[in-house]
Amino acid sequence: MRAEKKILTNEYLSRLRASPFFVVVDYRGLSVGHFNELRKRLAQAGAEIHVVKNSVFRRAAQEAGVPELGEGLAGQLAVITGQRDISAAAKVVKNFQAEFDKPKPQFGCLDNRRLAAADLQALAELPSLEVLRGNLLGLLQAPGARLVRLLNTPASQLAQVLQARVDRGAA
């Protein structure tokens, strides 16, 4: 292998090892301006996109221990990686594709499990991680709040009875 290919392979290998996920998209027909806009939107979601040569990416993925890529690496492909939430990156790609009809998600990988394009679509439909955490926190707090209301009910009823008695005595 030539030295420059080895350097590129090592660069993508380090990106794959640093990211819990990657998404492969076909960017064919996407203008440079649109590609830069997609790059900006992904950066806001904590992800980045890089055009990669298929043979270089295949070798880096093998060295990183990614499951077999099969025939998924064909055509003009770019790889999205990130440190945060895969659903945020998938949502950016979905929204961008709705606007410009490109790029087309091919497949992805999350924690060494292959994801089909339909799986990526399902991840894009999920609410953000912050919303899910808020919902979970609400579910965890609900029994405690219900218990506090239940314990306060007799005391508040007693206070209402006493207030009614005071109001009747003052009249």
TORVO-659866 format. One record per residue (C-alpha): x, z, y; residue in one letter; residue number from 1. Coordinates in pm, whole numbers. Last residue first. Layout:
N
ATOM       px       pz       py   aa     i
ATOM        X        Z        Y    a   NUM
...
***
This chain:
171
ATOM       px       pz       py   aa     i
ATOM    -7037     6005     3565    a   171
ATOM    -6712     6191     3520    a   170
ATOM    -6812     6322     3173    g   169
ATOM    -6902     5972     3052    r   168
ATOM    -6571     5826     3172    d   167
ATOM    -6377     6112     3012    v   166
ATOM    -6565     6062     2682    r   165
ATOM    -6502     5686     2694    a   164
ATOM    -6134     5751     2760    q   163
ATOM    -6119     5987     2463    l   162
ATOM    -6284     5730     2236    v   161
ATOM    -6051     5456     2360    q   160
ATOM    -5743     5678     2306    a   159
ATOM    -5861     5752     1951    l   158
ATOM    -5901     5380     1886    q   157
ATOM    -5551     5318     2025    s   156
ATOM    -5405     5584     1795    a   155
ATOM    -5590     5451     1492    p   154
ATOM    -5473     5090     1563    t   153
ATOM    -5106     5166     1633    n   152
ATOM    -5006     5188     1266    l   151
ATOM    -5176     4857     1184    l   150
ATOM    -5020     4686     1486    r   149
ATOM    -4674     4815     1383    v   148
ATOM    -4729     4695     1025    l   147
ATOM    -4833     4347     1144    r   146
ATOM    -4523     4326     1362    a   145
ATOM    -4304     4422     1066    g   144
ATOM    -4472     4167      838    p   143
ATOM    -4436     3888     1100    a   142
ATOM    -4066     3940     1184    q   141
ATOM    -3928     3754      883    l   140
ATOM    -4167     3463      929    l   139
ATOM    -4084     3441     1299    g   138
ATOM    -3711     3445     1219    l   137
ATOM    -3762     3164      971    l   136
ATOM    -3951     2959     1227    n   135
ATOM    -3678     3018     1486    g   134
ATOM    -3410     2916     1236    r   133
ATOM    -3602     2597     1157    l   132
ATOM    -3633     2520     1528    v   131
ATOM    -3259     2574     1581    e   130
ATOM    -3175     2353     1281    l   129
ATOM    -3374     2066     1427    s   128
ATOM    -3706     1965     1273    p   127
ATOM    -3687     1744      966    l   126
ATOM    -3786     1377      998    e   125
ATOM    -3423     1262     1017    a   124
ATOM    -3354     1434      685    l   123
ATOM    -3636     1233      525    a   122
ATOM    -3488      909      662    q   121
ATOM    -3146     1007      524    l   120
ATOM    -3306     1064      184    d   119
ATOM    -3471      719      203    a   118
ATOM    -3131      562      279    a   117
ATOM    -2994      720      -39    a   116
ATOM    -2799     1045      -33    l   115
ATOM    -2501     1110     -260    r   114
ATOM    -2412     1472     -321    r   113
ATOM    -2057     1584     -235    n   112
ATOM    -2177     1844       18    d   111
ATOM    -2394     1582      190    l   110
ATOM    -2318     1215      130    c   109
ATOM    -2471      914      292    g   108
ATOM    -2628      579      225    f   107
ATOM    -2699      247      394    q   106
ATOM    -2837      340      736    p   105
ATOM    -2922       26      935    k   104
ATOM    -2781       13     1285    p   103
ATOM    -2981     -149     1449    k   102
ATOM    -3344     -230     1534    d   101
ATOM    -3263     -152     1902    f   100
ATOM    -3506      126     1998    e    99
ATOM    -3626      237     1654    a    98
ATOM    -3269      210     1525    q    97
ATOM    -3151      442     1801    f    96
ATOM    -3423      693     1710    n    95
ATOM    -3330      681     1339    k    94
ATOM    -2955      700     1411    v    93
ATOM    -3004     1000     1640    v    92
ATOM    -3231     1168     1382    k    91
ATOM    -2972     1115     1109    a    90
ATOM    -2709     1283     1329    a    89
ATOM    -2939     1580     1395    a    88
ATOM    -3034     1594     1026    s    87
ATOM    -2667     1608      927    i    86
ATOM    -2616     1930     1126    d    85
ATOM    -2280     2039     1258    r    84
ATOM    -1920     1932     1206    q    83
ATOM    -1970     1559     1208    g    82
ATOM    -1916     1230     1035    t    81
ATOM    -2069      887     1089    i    80
ATOM    -1907      593      911    v    79
ATOM    -1927      232     1026    a    78
ATOM    -1983      -68      806    l    77
ATOM    -1960     -442      848    q    76
ATOM    -2040     -587      508    g    75
ATOM    -2018     -423      169    a    74
ATOM    -1956      -62       71    l    73
ATOM    -2271       41     -114    g    72
ATOM    -2168     -141     -432    e    71
ATOM    -2065      178     -604    g    70
ATOM    -1971      474     -386    l    69
ATOM    -1880      699     -678    e    68
ATOM    -1903     1064     -583    p    67
ATOM    -1670     1187     -306    v    66
ATOM    -1356     1362     -430    g    65
ATOM    -1163     1332     -102    a    64
ATOM     -909     1097     -266    e    63
ATOM    -1189      867     -381    q    62
ATOM    -1347      874      -34    a    61
ATOM    -1014      786      129    a    60
ATOM     -969      489     -110    r    59
ATOM    -1322      360      -48    r    58
ATOM    -1279      407      328    f    57
ATOM     -962      199      334    v    56
ATOM    -1121      -74      121    s    55
ATOM    -1430      -84      342    n    54
ATOM    -1244     -106      672    k    53
ATOM    -1377      155      905    v    52
ATOM    -1574      153     1227    v    51
ATOM    -1600      509     1349    h    50
ATOM    -1899      722     1447    i    49
ATOM    -1893     1079     1572    e    48
ATOM    -2117     1381     1532    a    47
ATOM    -2206     1694     1728    g    46
ATOM    -2552     1577     1837    a    45
ATOM    -2430     1499     2190    q    44
ATOM    -2144     1303     2033    a    43
ATOM    -2400     1103     1835    l    42
ATOM    -2573      999     2156    r    41
ATOM    -2244      892     2313    k    40
ATOM    -2139      688     2006    r    39
ATOM    -2479      520     1998    l    38
ATOM    -2432      420     2362    e    37
ATOM    -2085      287     2279    n    36
ATOM    -2232       79     1995    f    35
ATOM    -2502      -49     2230    h    34
ATOM    -2242     -165     2481    g    33
ATOM    -2026     -319     2209    v    32
ATOM    -2322     -517     2077    s    31
ATOM    -2483     -434     1742    l    30
ATOM    -2528     -743     1525    g    29
ATOM    -2382     -583     1210    r    28
ATOM    -2373     -203     1244    y    27
ATOM    -2439     -128      878    d    26
ATOM    -2441      250      850    v    25
ATOM    -2257      495      624    v    24
ATOM    -2345      861      676    v    23
ATOM    -2100     1143      619    f    22
ATOM    -2143     1511      547    f    21
ATOM    -1970     1850      534    p    20
ATOM    -1701     1715      769    s    19
ATOM    -1338     1829      776    a    18
ATOM    -1255     1677      436    r    17
ATOM    -1406     1343      531    l    16
ATOM    -1222     1333      863    r    15
ATOM     -890     1426      695    s    14
ATOM     -939     1148      440    l    13
ATOM    -1024      906      719    y    12
ATOM     -690      974      888    e    11
ATOM     -503      968      556    n    10
ATOM     -649      628      474    t     9
ATOM     -559      497      818    l     8
ATOM     -197      617      779    i     7
ATOM     -174      465      429    k     6
ATOM     -317      137      558    k     5
ATOM      -53      135      833    e     4
ATOM      226      198      580    a     3
ATOM      126      -85      347    r     2
ATOM        0        0        0    m     1
***
